[in-house]
Amino acid sequence: MERAKGYWIARVDVSNPEAYTQYRVLNGKAFEKFGGRFIVRGPAGLNPKGTQRAHNVVIEFADYETALACYHSEEYQAAMQFLAQVGEVDLVIVPGYQG
C-alpha cells in the first residue's frame, strides 16, 4: 500500500513584504531539498467561515514524515527567523487521507 502524502497548509497576512521576500528565498531551499511541491499558492479565494487571510498555500510532500523533516530542517529553521517578522501566519502540517 502506498503511503499517504504529507501537506503543509499555510494562511498568511503579510505586513512586512521585505521579511516575506527573504522568507521565500530561504524556504525554497528547504522545499527543494525535501521535494515539496506547491499545490496552492495564491490569493485568498472564497472564505465562507473563519478568519480571512490574504494568501493561502498548500505544499505537498511524499509523506507526512518528509513534511515534518522539512519543517525541522536546518534550511527551514533559517527561514523561520524571517517568518516570525512577516505578519499573521497559520501553519499546520497534516498527513494525507487514504480512505
C-alpha positions in Angstrom: 0.0 0.0 0.0 1.3 3.4 -1.0 2.0 5.9 1.9 -0.3 8.9 2.3 1.2 12.2 1.2 2.0 14.9 3.8 0.9 18.5 3.5 1.7 21.9 4.8 -1.3 24.3 4.9 -0.5 27.9 5.5 -2.6 31.0 5.6 -0.7 34.4 5.7 -1.4 38.1 6.0 1.8 39.9 5.0 2.6 43.2 6.9 6.3 43.1 6.2 7.0 42.4 2.5 10.8 42.6 2.9 10.8 39.8 5.5 8.4 37.8 3.3 10.7 38.1 0.4 13.6 36.8 2.5 11.5 34.0 3.9 10.5 32.8 0.4 14.1 32.8 -0.8 15.2 30.7 2.2 12.2 28.4 2.4 12.7 27.4 -1.3 15.9 25.7 -0.4 14.1 23.5 2.2 11.2 22.7 -0.2 13.6 21.8 -2.9 15.7 19.5 -0.6 12.6 17.7 0.7 10.6 17.6 -2.6 7.9 20.0 -1.5 5.5 20.8 -4.3 3.2 23.8 -4.3 -0.4 22.7 -4.9 -2.0 26.1 -3.9 0.0 29.3 -3.9 -2.2 32.2 -4.3 -4.7 34.8 -3.2 -7.4 34.2 -0.6 -10.3 33.0 -2.7 -13.7 32.4 -1.0 -13.6 32.3 2.8 -17.2 31.5 3.9 -16.3 30.8 7.6 -13.3 31.7 9.8 -10.6 34.3 9.5 -9.7 35.5 6.0 -6.0 35.7 5.1 -4.6 37.3 2.0 -2.5 34.2 1.0 -3.3 30.5 1.1 -0.6 27.9 0.4 -0.7 24.1 0.3 2.6 22.2 -0.2 2.6 18.5 -0.9 5.4 16.1 0.3 6.0 12.5 -0.4 4.7 11.6 3.0 3.9 13.1 6.5 7.4 12.2 7.8 9.1 14.1 5.0 6.8 17.1 5.6 7.8 17.1 9.3 11.5 16.6 8.4 11.3 19.6 6.1 9.9 21.8 8.9 12.6 20.7 11.4 15.4 21.0 8.9 18.3 23.5 9.3 17.2 25.1 6.0 13.7 25.7 7.0 14.6 26.9 10.5 16.8 29.5 8.9 13.8 30.7 7.0 11.7 30.8 10.2 13.6 33.8 11.6 12.0 35.8 8.8 8.6 34.2 9.0 8.3 35.5 12.6 8.5 39.0 11.1 6.1 38.5 8.2 2.8 39.2 9.8 -0.1 36.9 10.8 0.6 33.2 9.9 -1.3 30.0 10.4 0.6 26.8 9.6 -0.5 23.2 10.0 1.3 20.0 8.9 -1.0 17.1 8.3 -0.9 13.6 6.8 -3.0 13.0 3.7 -6.1 10.8 3.7 -6.0 7.4 2.2 -9.6 6.3 3.0 
